[in-house]
Amino acid sequence: MDKNQTTGFLILSAMLVAYMFFFQPEPTEETVTNTTEQVDGQTSSQNKQTEVTQTVVSDSVLQQQYGLFSAVMKGEEKDLVLSNKKIEVVFNSKGGRVEDVLIKTHQTYDKKDLHLVNKDNYSVQELLPTSFGPIDLNKLYYTPEKSGNKVAMVARDAQGQEILRRIYTLEEEKYVVDYELILGTAKQFVTGDNISYKWNSKMMAIEKDMKTSRQKTTVNYYTADDKFDYLSMASTKTEEEAIATPLKWVSAKQKFFNVGFITDKQFNAANLKETTDEASLDIVKTADISLQIPLASISEANLRYYFGPNEYRVCELVATGFEDNVYLGWSWTTPLSKYIFIPLFEKLEAFNLGYGLIIFLMVVLVKSVLYPLTFNSYKSMAKMRLLKPEMDELKEKYGDDQMKVQQETMALYSKVGASPLSGCIPMIAQMPFFVALYNFFPNAIQLRGQAFLWADDLSAYDSILDLPFNIPFYGDHVSLFTLLWAISMAGYTYFQNQIQVQSNPQMKYFSYISPVIFLFIFNSFAAGLTYYYFVSNCFTIIQQLASKRFVNEDKIRKVMDENKKKNANKKAGGFAARLDKAMKEQQKAQQAAKRKGKKED
């Protein structure tokens, strides 16, 4: 190639490059968009392919681990609600379980909605033994079906076949939810006879006084041989008990409410535990309950939950012995509450009276029924007071010989027809009534939230002054009903000291210290109880004053003088004779010991 050809080729090449650089057409927006869509499409396709691969791997893992149940290990959550006039129950399709229970008939002490159960304080694990291992029914995803007052949680496999079905039925106008488990295709893979049921309940603070709430909170249970029992209420330590006897029901019980799990058959191999975190202001106690539920039992529609108040008439309709969730005190006084005070309280309620007036009327009725005992006690004290001059003469006559003084005193009692025990027995006979009411008023849910005078809640302590500090054994408030009770008790004590013969003068002063001591003890008691005691003391003083008018001491003195003449040569009999014999034998033993001591010297 010559020089000119070379030069022309270079110029032509340069022009071609320049044309391509300066005159090449720009790609249109449609082209760019299409290109982007193409790229994105490729990316999306790759992502989908990756997701599909991952899903296949995940399902494969689930299939290997859970077999038949792998189809319900994933899903969506959905809430369903059943409601009546008493409670509102929320069920969640994740777990097919109760998630929240609102008590419509009551509120918390600070007037907020009372959620007895919520997803944070209540959890249940139900382990079904299968050939794939234990399957927790509360971790499966269910398809919810609602019909009227029923919710069915249905677990289906990929082909739409029913693995199992959990059915909850809210009973009409009750606090009870029936529970039934029906096994479908899962039945052929079950390898055991029992479901392992584990229930954790954090019992939340819903009352005014945390200390009292803890003292009334525990785990109650009822055995298949009809015996009621419970873990320690007063303890703040961890309490745990393994129950070998089959159970009919178990409940996480607070002062006024409880969550119960009941069967018409039996629960096996129970383990009950309660723990207390004293630093917590929100959780009263925590209950951990483990049960073995026979599969034959759980699939026969005989299980039910109770979410409600500890109200005697309500609880006694739930199951045998379930009314024992209402604490009425010791077994030897509960018949008084069951057959006298509860019916009496209900009769007075029927008149739509205020609870302050109902308590006042109960005082009047109870004290009126017991007045014959009070009257006999007053008569006995009158006899002892009239005999005091003669008893003083015996002390002066026999000096330091206390044994002789006692013998002659008992002989005097026998002759005149008097006994120091006759004054004590009527008072002792009234003690069961005192103890029964001591437990009845603080645990009567009817008084919960009921105001009277300055008390805003008759089931909790009343306060006219909240202290900025805590007084040991007293508290951080001043209860006016307790103050009034202490004053009335001091007045009653003064009156008693005027009519009662005190053999020990120091006891007279101690009797005035007693109301002060109980002032500290009663300060945190329920206002309904301290109000009852205050009115009862006032009424007792009135009865004593009335007795003083009706008792003719001159007539009593005349009768005793006649008995003394009649029985002048009569030997003591009965209790007096046995007591006299015992004192003589004791005197002989003392004299023998003295003689033995002198010989040894």
GUDREN-748802 format. One record per residue (C-alpha): x, y, z; residue number from 1; residue in three letters. Coordinates in steps of 0.5 Angstrom, whole numbers, always signed. Example, Ala and Ser with C-alpha at 12.3 -4.5 7.8 and 13.67 -1.06 7.14 Angstrom:
REM GUDREN-748802
+25, -9, +16, 1, Ala
+27, -2, +14, 2, Ser
***
This chain:
REM GUDREN-748802
+0, +0, +0, 1, Met
+3, +7, -2, 2, Asp
+3, +13, +2, 3, Lys
-3, +16, -1, 4, Asn
-7, +10, +0, 5, Gln
-5, +9, +7, 6, Thr
-7, +16, +9, 7, Thr
-14, +15, +6, 8, Gly
-15, +9, +10, 9, Phe
-13, +13, +16, 10, Leu
-17, +19, +15, 11, Ile
-23, +14, +13, 12, Leu
-22, +10, +19, 13, Ser
-22, +16, +23, 14, Ala
-28, +19, +20, 15, Met
-32, +12, +22, 16, Leu
-30, +12, +29, 17, Val
-32, +20, +29, 18, Ala
-39, +18, +26, 19, Tyr
-40, +12, +31, 20, Met
-38, +16, +37, 21, Phe
-42, +23, +35, 22, Phe
-48, +20, +31, 23, Phe
-50, +13, +35, 24, Gln
-57, +14, +37, 25, Pro
-59, +13, +44, 26, Glu
-63, +8, +47, 27, Pro
-70, +10, +48, 28, Thr
-74, +9, +55, 29, Glu
-78, +3, +53, 30, Glu
-71, +0, +51, 31, Thr
-68, +1, +58, 32, Val
-75, -1, +61, 33, Thr
-75, -7, +58, 34, Asn
-68, -8, +59, 35, Thr
-69, -7, +66, 36, Thr
-75, -11, +67, 37, Glu
-71, -17, +63, 38, Gln
-66, -16, +68, 39, Val
-71, -16, +74, 40, Asp
-75, -22, +71, 41, Gly
-68, -26, +71, 42, Gln
-67, -24, +78, 43, Thr
-74, -25, +81, 44, Ser
-74, -32, +77, 45, Ser
-68, -33, +80, 46, Gln
-70, -31, +87, 47, Asn
-77, -35, +86, 48, Lys
-73, -41, +84, 49, Gln
-69, -40, +91, 50, Thr
-75, -39, +95, 51, Glu
-78, -46, +92, 52, Val
-71, -49, +93, 53, Thr
-71, -47, +101, 54, Gln
-79, -49, +102, 55, Thr
-78, -55, +99, 56, Val
-72, -56, +104, 57, Val
-76, -53, +110, 58, Ser
-82, -58, +108, 59, Asp
-77, -64, +108, 60, Ser
-74, -62, +114, 61, Val
-81, -61, +118, 62, Leu
-83, -68, +114, 63, Gln
-77, -72, +117, 64, Gln
-78, -69, +124, 65, Gln
-86, -68, +125, 66, Tyr
-88, -73, +120, 67, Gly
-96, -72, +119, 68, Leu
-96, -66, +123, 69, Phe
-91, -62, +119, 70, Ser
-97, -59, +115, 71, Ala
-99, -55, +121, 72, Val
-92, -53, +124, 73, Met
-93, -47, +120, 74, Lys
-99, -42, +118, 75, Gly
-103, -36, +120, 76, Glu
-105, -33, +127, 77, Glu
-113, -31, +128, 78, Lys
-117, -29, +134, 79, Asp
-124, -32, +135, 80, Leu
-128, -29, +141, 81, Val
-134, -33, +145, 82, Leu
-137, -29, +150, 83, Ser
-143, -29, +155, 84, Asn
-146, -24, +160, 85, Lys
-140, -27, +165, 86, Lys
-134, -28, +161, 87, Ile
-131, -26, +154, 88, Glu
-126, -31, +152, 89, Val
-121, -30, +146, 90, Val
-118, -36, +142, 91, Phe
-112, -36, +138, 92, Asn
-111, -41, +132, 93, Ser
-104, -41, +133, 94, Lys
-104, -47, +138, 95, Gly
-111, -47, +138, 96, Gly
-112, -45, +145, 97, Arg
-115, -40, +150, 98, Val
-111, -34, +150, 99, Glu
-115, -28, +154, 100, Asp
-120, -29, +159, 101, Val
-124, -22, +161, 102, Leu
-128, -23, +167, 103, Ile
-134, -18, +165, 104, Lys
-138, -19, +172, 105, Thr
-132, -16, +176, 106, His
-126, -11, +176, 107, Gln
-119, -10, +179, 108, Thr
-119, -6, +185, 109, Tyr
-117, +0, +181, 110, Asp
-123, +0, +177, 111, Lys
-120, -3, +171, 112, Lys
-122, -9, +166, 113, Asp
-120, -16, +170, 114, Leu
-117, -20, +165, 115, His
-116, -27, +169, 116, Leu
-112, -30, +164, 117, Val
-107, -26, +158, 118, Asn
-102, -29, +153, 119, Lys
-97, -26, +158, 120, Asp
-99, -30, +164, 121, Asn
-102, -36, +162, 122, Tyr
-99, -42, +158, 123, Ser
-100, -49, +157, 124, Val
-96, -55, +154, 125, Gln
-100, -61, +152, 126, Glu
-95, -66, +149, 127, Leu
-98, -72, +145, 128, Leu
-94, -78, +145, 129, Pro
-93, -80, +138, 130, Thr
-88, -84, +133, 131, Ser
-85, -78, +131, 132, Phe
-84, -76, +138, 133, Gly
-88, -72, +143, 134, Pro
-92, -67, +139, 135, Ile
-94, -60, +143, 136, Asp
-101, -59, +141, 137, Leu
-101, -52, +143, 138, Asn
-95, -50, +138, 139, Lys
-99, -53, +132, 140, Leu
-103, -48, +127, 141, Tyr
-110, -49, +126, 142, Tyr
-116, -47, +122, 143, Thr
-121, -44, +126, 144, Pro
-129, -46, +126, 145, Glu
-134, -42, +130, 146, Lys
-141, -44, +131, 147, Ser
-145, -41, +136, 148, Gly
-142, -42, +143, 149, Asn
-137, -46, +140, 150, Lys
-130, -46, +137, 151, Val
-127, -52, +133, 152, Ala
-119, -51, +132, 153, Met
-118, -56, +126, 154, Val
-111, -59, +124, 155, Ala
-111, -61, +117, 156, Arg
-106, -65, +113, 157, Asp
-104, -62, +106, 158, Ala
-109, -67, +103, 159, Gln
-115, -64, +107, 160, Gly
-115, -70, +112, 161, Gln
-117, -68, +119, 162, Glu
-111, -70, +123, 163, Ile
-114, -67, +130, 164, Leu
-120, -63, +132, 165, Arg
-120, -59, +139, 166, Arg
-127, -56, +141, 167, Ile
-128, -51, +146, 168, Tyr
-136, -49, +148, 169, Thr
-137, -43, +153, 170, Leu
-143, -45, +157, 171, Glu
-149, -41, +157, 172, Glu
-149, -35, +163, 173, Glu
-143, -39, +166, 174, Lys
-135, -38, +167, 175, Tyr
-134, -45, +165, 176, Val
-131, -47, +158, 177, Val
-132, -54, +156, 178, Asp
-126, -58, +152, 179, Tyr
-126, -64, +148, 180, Glu
-120, -67, +143, 181, Leu
-122, -71, +138, 182, Ile
-116, -75, +134, 183, Leu
-117, -76, +127, 184, Gly
-111, -79, +123, 185, Thr
-107, -77, +128, 186, Ala
-110, -83, +132, 187, Lys
-106, -89, +129, 188, Gln
-99, -85, +130, 189, Phe
-101, -85, +138, 190, Val
-96, -89, +142, 191, Thr
-98, -87, +149, 192, Gly
-104, -87, +154, 193, Asp
-103, -80, +157, 194, Asn
-102, -73, +155, 195, Ile
-97, -70, +159, 196, Ser
-101, -63, +161, 197, Tyr
-96, -57, +163, 198, Lys
-99, -51, +166, 199, Trp
-96, -45, +168, 200, Asn
-100, -39, +171, 201, Ser
-97, -32, +173, 202, Lys
-103, -30, +178, 203, Met
-103, -22, +177, 204, Met
-104, -17, +182, 205, Ala
-112, -15, +182, 206, Ile
-113, -14, +189, 207, Glu
-111, -8, +194, 208, Lys
-107, -11, +199, 209, Asp
-101, -15, +196, 210, Met
-99, -18, +203, 211, Lys
-106, -21, +204, 212, Thr
-107, -23, +197, 213, Ser
-101, -27, +198, 214, Arg
-103, -30, +204, 215, Gln
-110, -33, +200, 216, Lys
-106, -35, +194, 217, Thr
-104, -42, +193, 218, Thr
-106, -49, +188, 219, Val
-112, -53, +191, 220, Asn
-113, -60, +188, 221, Tyr
-119, -65, +190, 222, Tyr
-117, -72, +189, 223, Thr
-121, -78, +186, 224, Ala
-123, -81, +193, 225, Asp
-126, -74, +195, 226, Asp
-121, -70, +199, 227, Lys
-119, -63, +198, 228, Phe
-112, -61, +200, 229, Asp
-108, -55, +198, 230, Tyr
-100, -52, +198, 231, Leu
-99, -48, +203, 232, Ser
-102, -41, +203, 233, Met
-98, -37, +208, 234, Ala
-91, -39, +205, 235, Ser
-87, -35, +201, 236, Thr
-82, -40, +200, 237, Lys
-82, -45, +194, 238, Thr
-88, -50, +195, 239, Glu
-88, -57, +191, 240, Glu
-91, -63, +192, 241, Glu
-92, -70, +188, 242, Ala
-99, -73, +188, 243, Ile
-99, -80, +187, 244, Ala
-107, -80, +188, 245, Thr
-111, -79, +182, 246, Pro
-114, -72, +182, 247, Leu
-121, -69, +179, 248, Lys
-119, -62, +179, 249, Trp
-114, -57, +180, 250, Val
-114, -50, +181, 251, Ser
-109, -44, +181, 252, Ala
-113, -40, +186, 253, Lys
-113, -33, +189, 254, Gln
-116, -29, +194, 255, Lys
-123, -28, +190, 256, Phe
-122, -31, +183, 257, Phe
-119, -38, +181, 258, Asn
-117, -42, +174, 259, Val
-119, -49, +175, 260, Gly
-118, -55, +170, 261, Phe
-123, -60, +172, 262, Ile
-125, -67, +169, 263, Thr
-131, -72, +170, 264, Asp
-126, -78, +170, 265, Lys
-119, -77, +173, 266, Gln
-112, -74, +172, 267, Phe
-106, -78, +174, 268, Asn
-99, -77, +176, 269, Ala
-99, -70, +178, 270, Ala
-94, -65, +180, 271, Asn
-96, -58, +183, 272, Leu
-91, -52, +185, 273, Lys
-92, -45, +187, 274, Glu
-86, -40, +187, 275, Thr
-86, -33, +190, 276, Thr
-82, -27, +188, 277, Asp
-83, -22, +194, 278, Glu
-80, -16, +190, 279, Ala
-85, -17, +185, 280, Ser
-91, -12, +185, 281, Leu
-95, -15, +179, 282, Asp
-95, -22, +180, 283, Ile
-98, -25, +187, 284, Val
-95, -32, +186, 285, Lys
-93, -37, +180, 286, Thr
-96, -44, +179, 287, Ala
-93, -50, +175, 288, Asp
-98, -55, +175, 289, Ile
-96, -62, +171, 290, Ser
-101, -67, +170, 291, Leu
-102, -74, +166, 292, Gln
-109, -74, +162, 293, Ile
-111, -81, +160, 294, Pro
-113, -80, +152, 295, Leu
-119, -84, +154, 296, Ala
-121, -79, +158, 297, Ser
-119, -73, +154, 298, Ile
-123, -75, +148, 299, Ser
-130, -76, +152, 300, Glu
-132, -69, +152, 301, Ala
-131, -69, +160, 302, Asn
-126, -64, +161, 303, Leu
-127, -56, +163, 304, Arg
-124, -50, +165, 305, Tyr
-127, -45, +170, 306, Tyr
-125, -38, +169, 307, Phe
-128, -34, +175, 308, Gly
-130, -32, +182, 309, Pro
-129, -36, +188, 310, Asn
-137, -35, +190, 311, Glu
-139, -41, +194, 312, Tyr
-146, -42, +190, 313, Arg
-143, -41, +183, 314, Val
-137, -46, +185, 315, Cys
-141, -51, +188, 316, Glu
-145, -52, +181, 317, Leu
-138, -53, +177, 318, Val
-135, -60, +180, 319, Ala
-136, -64, +187, 320, Thr
-132, -60, +192, 321, Gly
-130, -54, +188, 322, Phe
-134, -50, +193, 323, Glu
-128, -51, +197, 324, Asp
-124, -46, +193, 325, Asn
-128, -41, +197, 326, Val
-124, -41, +204, 327, Tyr
-128, -41, +210, 328, Leu
-123, -43, +215, 329, Gly
-122, -49, +219, 330, Trp
-126, -55, +218, 331, Ser
-129, -55, +225, 332, Trp
-132, -48, +224, 333, Thr
-134, -49, +216, 334, Thr
-141, -52, +218, 335, Pro
-143, -46, +221, 336, Leu
-141, -42, +215, 337, Ser
-144, -47, +210, 338, Lys
-151, -48, +213, 339, Tyr
-152, -41, +217, 340, Ile
-148, -35, +215, 341, Phe
-148, -36, +208, 342, Ile
-155, -37, +208, 343, Pro
-157, -32, +212, 344, Leu
-152, -27, +208, 345, Phe
-156, -29, +202, 346, Glu
-163, -28, +205, 347, Lys
-161, -21, +207, 348, Leu
-158, -19, +200, 349, Glu
-165, -21, +197, 350, Ala
-168, -15, +201, 351, Phe
-163, -11, +197, 352, Asn
-160, -8, +203, 353, Leu
-153, -4, +203, 354, Gly
-147, -9, +205, 355, Tyr
-146, -4, +211, 356, Gly
-153, -5, +214, 357, Leu
-153, -13, +212, 358, Ile
-147, -14, +217, 359, Ile
-150, -10, +222, 360, Phe
-156, -14, +222, 361, Leu
-152, -20, +222, 362, Met
-149, -18, +229, 363, Val
-156, -17, +232, 364, Val
-158, -23, +229, 365, Leu
-152, -27, +232, 366, Val
-152, -24, +238, 367, Lys
-159, -25, +240, 368, Ser
-159, -32, +238, 369, Val
-153, -33, +243, 370, Leu
-155, -28, +248, 371, Tyr
-158, -34, +253, 372, Pro
-150, -36, +253, 373, Leu
-148, -29, +255, 374, Thr
-154, -28, +260, 375, Phe
-152, -35, +263, 376, Asn
-144, -32, +263, 377, Ser
-147, -26, +267, 378, Tyr
-150, -30, +272, 379, Lys
-144, -34, +274, 380, Ser
-140, -28, +274, 381, Met
-145, -25, +279, 382, Ala
-145, -31, +283, 383, Lys
-137, -31, +284, 384, Met
-137, -24, +285, 385, Arg
-142, -25, +291, 386, Leu
-138, -31, +294, 387, Leu
-132, -26, +294, 388, Lys
-132, -24, +301, 389, Pro
-132, -31, +303, 390, Glu
-127, -33, +299, 391, Met
-122, -28, +302, 392, Asp
-124, -30, +309, 393, Glu
-121, -37, +307, 394, Leu
-115, -34, +304, 395, Lys
-114, -30, +311, 396, Glu
-116, -36, +315, 397, Lys
-111, -41, +311, 398, Tyr
-105, -36, +310, 399, Gly
-100, -39, +305, 400, Asp
-103, -46, +305, 401, Asp
-105, -45, +298, 402, Gln
-107, -53, +297, 403, Met
-112, -52, +303, 404, Lys
-115, -45, +300, 405, Val
-116, -49, +294, 406, Gln
-120, -55, +297, 407, Gln
-124, -50, +302, 408, Glu
-126, -46, +296, 409, Thr
-128, -52, +292, 410, Met
-132, -54, +298, 411, Ala
-136, -48, +298, 412, Leu
-137, -48, +290, 413, Tyr
-140, -55, +291, 414, Ser
-145, -53, +297, 415, Lys
-148, -46, +294, 416, Val
-148, -49, +287, 417, Gly
-143, -45, +284, 418, Ala
-138, -46, +279, 419, Ser
-132, -42, +276, 420, Pro
-133, -46, +270, 421, Leu
-140, -44, +269, 422, Ser
-138, -37, +267, 423, Gly
-132, -40, +262, 424, Cys
-137, -45, +258, 425, Ile
-142, -40, +255, 426, Pro
-136, -36, +252, 427, Met
-132, -42, +250, 428, Ile
-139, -44, +246, 429, Ala
-139, -38, +242, 430, Gln
-132, -39, +240, 431, Met
-134, -43, +234, 432, Pro
-138, -37, +231, 433, Phe
-133, -32, +233, 434, Phe
-128, -36, +229, 435, Val
-133, -38, +223, 436, Ala
-134, -30, +222, 437, Leu
-127, -29, +222, 438, Tyr
-126, -33, +216, 439, Asn
-133, -31, +213, 440, Phe
-132, -24, +212, 441, Phe
-125, -23, +209, 442, Pro
-127, -28, +204, 443, Asn
-134, -26, +202, 444, Ala
-133, -24, +195, 445, Ile
-140, -20, +195, 446, Gln
-136, -15, +200, 447, Leu
-131, -14, +194, 448, Arg
-131, -7, +192, 449, Gly
-137, -5, +196, 450, Gln
-136, +2, +200, 451, Ala
-139, +4, +206, 452, Phe
-138, +10, +210, 453, Leu
-130, +12, +209, 454, Trp
-129, +5, +207, 455, Ala
-128, +4, +199, 456, Asp
-128, -4, +200, 457, Asp
-131, -8, +205, 458, Leu
-126, -14, +203, 459, Ser
-120, -10, +204, 460, Ala
-117, -5, +210, 461, Tyr
-120, +2, +211, 462, Asp
-116, +8, +211, 463, Ser
-117, +15, +214, 464, Ile
-109, +16, +213, 465, Leu
-104, +14, +209, 466, Asp
-97, +14, +212, 467, Leu
-91, +16, +209, 468, Pro
-87, +11, +212, 469, Phe
-89, +4, +215, 470, Asn
-89, +2, +222, 471, Ile
-87, -5, +224, 472, Pro
-93, -10, +225, 473, Phe
-98, -4, +224, 474, Tyr
-97, -2, +217, 475, Gly
-97, +4, +213, 476, Asp
-104, +7, +214, 477, His
-109, +8, +220, 478, Val
-115, +4, +220, 479, Ser
-121, +8, +223, 480, Leu
-126, +1, +224, 481, Phe
-120, -2, +228, 482, Thr
-119, +4, +232, 483, Leu
-126, +4, +234, 484, Leu
-126, -3, +235, 485, Trp
-120, -2, +240, 486, Ala
-124, +3, +244, 487, Ile
-130, -1, +244, 488, Ser
-126, -7, +247, 489, Met
-123, -2, +252, 490, Ala
-130, +0, +254, 491, Gly
-132, -8, +254, 492, Tyr
-126, -9, +258, 493, Thr
-127, -4, +263, 494, Tyr
-135, -6, +264, 495, Phe
-132, -14, +265, 496, Gln
-127, -12, +270, 497, Asn
-133, -9, +274, 498, Gln
-137, -15, +274, 499, Ile
-132, -20, +274, 500, Gln
-128, -23, +280, 501, Val
-120, -23, +278, 502, Gln
-116, -28, +283, 503, Ser
-110, -25, +280, 504, Asn
-110, -17, +280, 505, Pro
-104, -17, +274, 506, Gln
-109, -20, +269, 507, Met
-114, -14, +270, 508, Lys
-108, -9, +268, 509, Tyr
-106, -14, +262, 510, Phe
-114, -14, +260, 511, Ser
-113, -7, +258, 512, Tyr
-106, -8, +254, 513, Ile
-110, -13, +250, 514, Ser
-114, -8, +245, 515, Pro
-107, -5, +244, 516, Val
-104, -11, +242, 517, Ile
-109, -13, +237, 518, Phe
-110, -6, +234, 519, Leu
-103, -7, +231, 520, Phe
-106, -14, +229, 521, Ile
-113, -12, +226, 522, Phe
-110, -6, +222, 523, Asn
-110, -9, +216, 524, Ser
-116, -14, +217, 525, Phe
-122, -13, +212, 526, Ala
-126, -7, +214, 527, Ala
-132, -12, +214, 528, Gly
-129, -16, +219, 529, Leu
-127, -10, +224, 530, Thr
-133, -7, +223, 531, Tyr
-137, -13, +225, 532, Tyr
-133, -14, +231, 533, Tyr
-134, -6, +233, 534, Phe
-141, -7, +232, 535, Val
-141, -14, +236, 536, Ser
-137, -11, +242, 537, Asn
-142, -5, +242, 538, Cys
-148, -10, +242, 539, Phe
-145, -14, +247, 540, Thr
-144, -8, +252, 541, Ile
-151, -7, +251, 542, Ile
-153, -14, +253, 543, Gln
-149, -14, +259, 544, Gln
-152, -8, +261, 545, Leu
-159, -11, +260, 546, Ala
-157, -17, +264, 547, Ser
-155, -13, +270, 548, Lys
-162, -10, +270, 549, Arg
-165, -17, +269, 550, Phe
-161, -21, +274, 551, Val
-163, -20, +281, 552, Asn
-157, -21, +286, 553, Glu
-161, -21, +292, 554, Asp
-165, -27, +290, 555, Lys
-158, -30, +287, 556, Ile
-155, -29, +294, 557, Arg
-161, -32, +298, 558, Lys
-161, -38, +293, 559, Val
-154, -39, +295, 560, Met
-155, -39, +302, 561, Asp
-161, -44, +302, 562, Glu
-156, -49, +298, 563, Asn
-151, -48, +303, 564, Lys
-155, -50, +309, 565, Lys
-158, -55, +305, 566, Lys
-151, -58, +303, 567, Asn
-148, -57, +309, 568, Ala
-146, -64, +311, 569, Asn
-146, -66, +303, 570, Lys
-140, -69, +300, 571, Lys
-137, -66, +294, 572, Ala
-139, -70, +288, 573, Gly
-138, -70, +280, 574, Gly
-132, -65, +278, 575, Phe
-131, -62, +284, 576, Ala
-130, -69, +288, 577, Ala
-125, -71, +283, 578, Arg
-122, -64, +283, 579, Leu
-121, -65, +291, 580, Asp
-119, -72, +290, 581, Lys
-113, -70, +285, 582, Ala
-111, -64, +290, 583, Met
-111, -68, +296, 584, Lys
-106, -73, +292, 585, Glu
-102, -68, +290, 586, Gln
-102, -65, +297, 587, Gln
-100, -72, +300, 588, Lys
-94, -72, +294, 589, Ala
-91, -66, +296, 590, Gln
-91, -67, +304, 591, Gln
-88, -74, +302, 592, Ala
-83, -71, +298, 593, Ala
-81, -66, +304, 594, Lys
-80, -71, +309, 595, Arg
-76, -75, +304, 596, Lys
-72, -69, +303, 597, Gly
-71, -68, +311, 598, Lys
-69, -75, +311, 599, Lys
-63, -74, +306, 600, Glu
-61, -68, +310, 601, Asp
***
